[in-house]
Amino acid sequence: MVEELGDVIEHYDRYKSAFNENPYPSFIFNLGWLITDYNKAFKSLVNLDHDDIIRRNIRHFNSGLFQSKIIRDVWKTVQNGDSWTGEIAKISKSGNKYTQEIVITPLLSNKGNIIEYSCDIEDITEYKKVEKEAEEAKFDALTGLLSRRSLNDNLYKTEHNLDNVGFMFLDLDNFKHINDNYGHGVGDQVLKIVSERFKQNSKKNDDFIYRTGGDEFCWLVTNLNNSEDDYYKMETLADRLVKKIDGPISVLDNDGNLIYLENILTISIGISLGKDVKTIKELVDTADQAMYRAKDYGKNCFTFYKDECF
């Protein structure tokens, strides 16, 4: 017992200064889950007097830890001598939601026995908010497809592997006619249906589909083989999409009536292969040029950049 007490004193001499200066709320608790020490940041967080903190069970201050699934994970981790890190969603007394990151670390004696535990707390609410906004920015809110921002990020990542990349610009033909004659509500439904048809014709791990504007889309294929077969693969995909979009579409008008749009909506596609260009910018620009050439050909078709010899 005397030896164990000596270990505690030695441990405190080593960590006390850093513990007190930690800008994040921290406390130490014993094997019975009772608080034995805390820093100024923790006292400020809980806004209690010393006698209301010391020797209190940590359940009183962080009941979120004691959810059955979480506490089992915590206990299993720290009993093995490892630190446990997790996020706890909480609600303040005023009803505001916030998130804390909790780090629990076992404190060991010289013999490797667990003496106590330290608990560090950080409010990561703002970080989670920014993280969520960044994640949401990756996707188009209406269709669920990837966004223009994601396109820019992914194009940059493929630059080192340009020879195995295919890129398509897709533009819906006559979409303005739908918006003008049926309203933007119907137009939004059409965009969602078109996006679902795109998804049904994509390969999850190799195809990336983006909505970059009102009725404009881009398609990035990353698993080409830098061979003549690449043209056939892109041609097959583009031909399938042209036929798929040309099919009838059922939507609800502004009054809730079912209407059928047939022989109205088609798509024009421009295709460029990475092996035919030198840069990502050239890949995008040439696909855009090829798409406009498809429009000039009468729409409802696709063209390759290489075939047009721009």
C-alpha positions in Angstrom: 0.0 0.0 0.0 2.9 2.4 0.9 4.6 1.5 -2.4 1.4 2.2 -4.3 1.0 5.6 -2.6 4.6 6.4 -3.5 3.7 5.6 -7.1 0.8 8.0 -7.0 3.0 10.8 -5.6 5.7 10.2 -8.3 3.0 10.2 -11.0 1.5 13.4 -9.8 4.9 15.1 -9.6 5.3 14.2 -13.3 1.9 15.2 -14.6 0.6 17.9 -12.2 2.0 20.9 -14.0 0.7 19.9 -17.5 -2.6 18.8 -16.0 -3.2 22.2 -14.4 -2.2 24.1 -17.5 -4.3 22.1 -19.9 -6.7 24.5 -21.6 -9.3 21.7 -21.9 -11.4 20.5 -19.0 -9.6 17.5 -17.3 -10.1 15.5 -14.2 -8.7 12.4 -12.6 -10.8 9.6 -11.1 -10.0 6.5 -9.2 -10.9 2.8 -9.8 -14.2 3.4 -8.1 -15.0 6.1 -10.7 -14.8 8.9 -8.1 -13.1 12.2 -9.0 -9.8 12.8 -7.1 -8.5 15.9 -8.9 -9.5 18.4 -11.6 -8.1 21.4 -13.3 -9.4 25.0 -13.5 -11.0 24.4 -16.9 -13.1 21.6 -15.6 -14.2 23.6 -12.6 -15.2 26.4 -15.0 -17.1 23.9 -17.2 -19.2 22.4 -14.4 -19.5 25.7 -12.4 -19.5 24.0 -9.0 -17.6 24.4 -5.8 -14.7 22.1 -4.8 -16.9 20.1 -2.4 -19.4 19.4 -5.1 -16.8 18.0 -7.4 -14.3 16.1 -5.4 -15.1 12.4 -4.6 -18.2 12.6 -6.8 -18.9 9.8 -9.2 -18.1 10.8 -12.8 -21.6 9.6 -13.8 -22.8 12.8 -12.2 -20.9 14.9 -14.7 -21.0 12.8 -17.9 -23.9 10.4 -17.9 -23.5 10.0 -21.7 -20.5 7.8 -21.0 -22.7 5.3 -19.2 -24.8 4.3 -22.1 -24.4 0.5 -22.1 -22.7 0.2 -25.5 -20.2 3.1 -24.8 -19.3 2.1 -21.2 -18.5 -1.5 -22.3 -16.2 -0.1 -25.0 -14.6 2.3 -22.5 -14.0 -0.4 -19.9 -12.7 -2.9 -22.3 -10.2 -0.4 -23.8 -8.8 1.1 -20.6 -8.5 -2.2 -18.7 -6.0 -3.2 -21.4 -4.0 -0.1 -20.6 -5.0 1.8 -23.7 -6.6 5.2 -24.1 -10.2 5.4 -25.1 -11.4 8.3 -27.4 -15.0 8.9 -28.3 -17.6 11.5 -29.0 -20.6 12.1 -26.8 -23.6 14.1 -28.0 -25.3 16.0 -25.2 -28.0 18.6 -24.6 -27.4 21.6 -22.4 -29.8 22.8 -19.7 -30.9 25.5 -22.2 -31.8 22.8 -24.8 -28.8 23.4 -27.1 -27.2 20.3 -28.6 -23.4 20.0 -28.4 -20.7 17.4 -28.9 -17.8 16.6 -26.6 -14.7 14.5 -27.5 -13.7 12.5 -24.4 -10.3 10.9 -23.9 -9.9 8.5 -21.0 -6.3 7.4 -20.3 -5.3 4.8 -17.6 -2.5 6.1 -15.3 0.0 3.3 -14.5 2.3 2.6 -11.6 5.9 1.7 -12.1 4.8 -2.0 -12.0 2.3 -1.3 -14.8 -0.8 -1.5 -12.6 -3.6 0.9 -13.3 -3.8 3.4 -10.4 -6.3 6.0 -11.7 -7.6 7.4 -15.0 -7.4 10.8 -16.5 -10.3 12.3 -18.5 -9.8 15.1 -21.0 -12.8 16.9 -22.5 -13.0 19.0 -25.6 -16.1 20.7 -27.0 -16.0 19.9 -30.7 -19.4 21.2 -31.6 -18.1 23.8 -34.0 -15.7 21.3 -35.6 -18.6 18.9 -36.1 -20.6 21.6 -37.7 -17.8 22.6 -40.1 -17.2 18.9 -40.8 -20.9 18.4 -41.6 -21.1 21.4 -43.8 -18.0 20.3 -45.7 -19.5 16.8 -46.2 -22.8 18.3 -47.4 -20.9 20.5 -49.8 -19.6 17.4 -51.5 -23.1 16.6 -52.7 -25.8 18.3 -54.7 -28.7 19.0 -52.4 -31.4 18.3 -55.0 -30.2 15.1 -56.7 -27.7 13.6 -54.2 -25.1 13.4 -56.9 -21.6 14.7 -56.2 -21.2 18.5 -56.5 -18.9 20.8 -58.5 -16.7 21.1 -55.5 -16.2 17.3 -55.4 -15.5 17.3 -59.1 -12.6 19.8 -58.7 -11.2 17.7 -55.8 -11.4 14.4 -57.7 -10.0 15.8 -60.9 -7.0 17.0 -59.0 -6.5 13.5 -57.6 -6.6 11.8 -61.0 -4.0 14.0 -62.6 -1.2 11.5 -61.9 -3.2 8.8 -63.6 -4.5 10.7 -66.6 -4.0 7.9 -69.1 -6.6 5.7 -67.4 -9.3 8.4 -67.1 -12.3 9.1 -69.2 -14.5 12.2 -68.8 -17.9 13.2 -70.1 -19.9 16.4 -70.2 -23.6 15.8 -70.2 -26.2 18.4 -70.9 -30.0 17.8 -71.0 -31.7 18.9 -74.2 -34.9 20.9 -74.0 -34.9 21.1 -70.2 -35.7 24.8 -70.4 -38.9 23.9 -72.3 -39.9 21.7 -69.3 -39.2 24.5 -66.8 -41.0 27.1 -68.9 -44.1 25.0 -69.6 -44.5 22.9 -66.5 -42.7 24.9 -63.8 -39.6 24.5 -61.7 -41.2 22.0 -59.4 -41.7 19.6 -62.3 -38.1 20.5 -63.5 -36.7 19.5 -60.1 -38.5 16.1 -60.3 -37.1 15.5 -63.8 -33.6 16.2 -62.5 -34.0 13.7 -59.7 -35.3 11.0 -62.1 -32.5 11.6 -64.5 -30.0 11.4 -61.7 -31.4 8.1 -60.6 -31.1 6.8 -64.1 -27.5 7.9 -64.1 -26.8 6.1 -60.8 -28.4 2.9 -62.2 -25.9 2.9 -65.0 -22.8 3.6 -63.0 -20.2 1.4 -61.5 -20.0 2.3 -57.8 -16.2 2.2 -57.3 -15.1 3.5 -60.7 -17.7 6.0 -61.9 -18.2 9.4 -60.3 -21.3 11.5 -61.4 -21.6 15.2 -60.7 -24.2 17.8 -61.1 -22.3 21.0 -61.9 -25.2 23.3 -62.9 -28.9 23.5 -63.6 -29.1 20.8 -66.3 -25.4 20.1 -66.6 -23.7 17.0 -65.4 -20.2 15.5 -65.5 -19.1 11.8 -65.4 -15.6 10.7 -64.4 -14.5 7.2 -65.2 -11.3 6.1 -63.5 -10.7 2.5 -64.4 -9.7 2.6 -68.1 -6.7 0.6 -69.4 -4.9 3.1 -71.7 -5.9 1.0 -74.7 -8.2 1.1 -77.7 -10.8 -0.7 -75.7 -11.2 2.6 -73.7 -13.1 4.2 -76.6 -15.5 1.2 -76.8 -16.1 1.3 -73.0 -16.9 5.0 -73.1 -19.0 4.7 -76.2 -21.0 1.9 -74.7 -21.7 3.9 -71.5 -22.6 7.0 -73.5 -24.9 5.1 -75.8 -26.7 3.5 -72.9 -27.2 6.9 -71.2 -28.6 8.5 -74.4 -31.2 5.7 -74.7 -32.0 5.8 -71.0 -32.7 9.5 -70.8 -34.8 9.4 -74.0 -37.4 7.3 -72.3 -40.7 8.6 -70.9 -40.8 10.3 -67.6 -43.8 10.4 -65.2 -44.0 13.4 -62.8 -46.6 15.3 -60.8 -47.6 18.8 -61.9 -48.2 21.7 -59.4 -51.7 20.5 -58.8 -50.7 16.9 -58.0 -51.8 15.5 -61.3 -49.7 12.8 -62.9 -48.3 13.8 -66.3 -46.1 12.0 -68.8 -43.2 13.7 -70.5 -42.4 11.8 -73.7 -40.3 12.7 -76.7 -39.2 15.9 -75.0 -36.1 15.3 -72.9 -32.9 14.0 -74.4 -29.2 14.3 -73.7 -26.1 15.5 -75.5 -22.7 14.1 -74.4 -19.1 15.1 -75.1 -16.4 12.6 -74.3 -12.6 13.1 -73.8 -10.0 10.5 -72.8 -7.1 11.4 -70.6 -4.6 9.7 -72.9 -5.5 12.1 -75.7 -4.7 15.2 -73.7 -1.9 16.5 -71.5 -3.6 18.2 -68.6 -6.8 17.9 -66.5 -7.9 21.3 -67.8 -7.5 20.1 -71.3 -9.5 17.0 -70.5 -12.4 19.1 -69.2 -12.3 21.7 -72.0 -12.2 19.1 -74.8 -15.1 17.2 -73.3 -17.1 20.5 -73.1 -16.2 21.2 -76.8 -17.3 17.7 -77.8 -20.6 18.1 -76.0 -21.4 21.3 -77.9 -20.5 19.5 -81.1 -23.1 16.9 -80.2 -25.6 19.7 -79.8 -24.7 20.9 -83.3 -25.3 17.4 -84.7 -28.9 17.6 -83.6 -28.7 16.7 -79.9 -29.7 13.3 -78.4 -26.2 11.9 -79.2 -22.6 11.8 -78.1 -19.3 12.7 -79.7 -15.6 12.1 -78.8 -13.1 14.9 -78.7 -10.6 12.9 -80.7 -13.1 12.2 -83.5 -13.7 15.9 -83.9 -10.0 16.9 -84.1 -10.5 20.2 -82.4 
